[in-house]
Amino acid sequence: MHPMVRAVLFDLDDTLFDHQYCARAALGIVRSMHDSFVRMEVSELESAHSRILEAIHAEVMLGRIALDVARVERFRQLYQMAGIEADHELATRTAVAYRDGYINARRAVAGAAELLAAVRKRAKVGIVSNNLLEEQRQKLRHCGLEGYCDALIVSEEFGFSKPDPKLFEIALSRLGCAADEAVMVGDSWAADVLGAIAAGVRPVWFNRNGSLPPDPALRVGEITSLDDLNGAIRMIFDGED
């Protein structure tokens, strides 16, 4: 039997907020802006963009590069990968087009609001995210999720990121519960699952793409859809589907 769950921690991007959908929609706009991108397979362009974004995002989180500079540099590198030496004007115009497309496509993951509402009837809700504080606040407001959140813990505010257990410990402190009284729900095995385990929190892996677990020996509970409300609630509170 698991101890009573008094707090449920959620990741935000690609757990409650559909970053994957927004990025794909925005990248579709970028793809139409240059023949070199059009000639690439969509999956190839998405993969290259994701790699560049991940590397530059890490630099932003460490305070080594300003956000506006990073957004332009990301697309300069994407053009370079496609064999184009983009000047500052082209990289900037592309960054603006991507950002506008991303904002216009913002949406919650299907079932997120209903799950948060159900969870909050039984426990406090915390969101633990590796990103910029105001960026994450805007996503929650836009998607109508902020009213379900008792604590928002974002890496920018503290100078370290998941899987560092300190970020989880701050969340537990703000929510007033012990590690064994909490559950962490997130899509990233490295950041959310392993981070939670390091902090002594039971993880639930949100595996919406049906991937194989990187380490099956850990026997981590998983959910594949937030739309399956009853199944998600059972996994979160009882540790079973």
HELIX and SHEET records of a PDB file:
HELIX    1   1 HIS A   19  ARG A   31  1                                  13    
HELIX    2   2 ASP A   35  VAL A   38  1                                   4    
HELIX    3   3 VAL A   42  MET A   61  1                                  20    
HELIX    4   4 LEU A   67  MET A   81  1                                  15    
HELIX    5   5 HIS A   88  ASN A  104  1                                  17    
HELIX    6   6 ALA A  112  ARG A  120  1                                   9    
HELIX    7   7 LEU A  133  HIS A  142  1                                  10    
HELIX    8   8 GLU A  146  TYR A  148  5                                   3    
HELIX    9   9 SER A  155  PHE A  158  1                                   4    
HELIX   10  10 PRO A  165  LEU A  175  1                                  11    
HELIX   11  11 ALA A  179  GLU A  181  5                                   3    
HELIX   12  12 TRP A  189  VAL A  193  3                                   5    
HELIX   13  13 LEU A  194  ALA A  198  1                                   5    
HELIX   14  14 PRO A  216  LEU A  218  5                                   3    
HELIX   15  15 LEU A  229  ASP A  238  1                                  10    
SHEET    1   A 6 ALA A 151  VAL A 154  0                                        
SHEET    2   A 6 LYS A 124  SER A 129  1                                        
SHEET    3   A 6 ALA A   7  PHE A  10  1                                        
SHEET    4   A 6 ALA A 182  GLY A 186  1                                        
SHEET    5   A 6 ARG A 202  PHE A 206  1                                        
SHEET    6   A 6 GLY A 221  ILE A 223  1                                        
END                                                                             
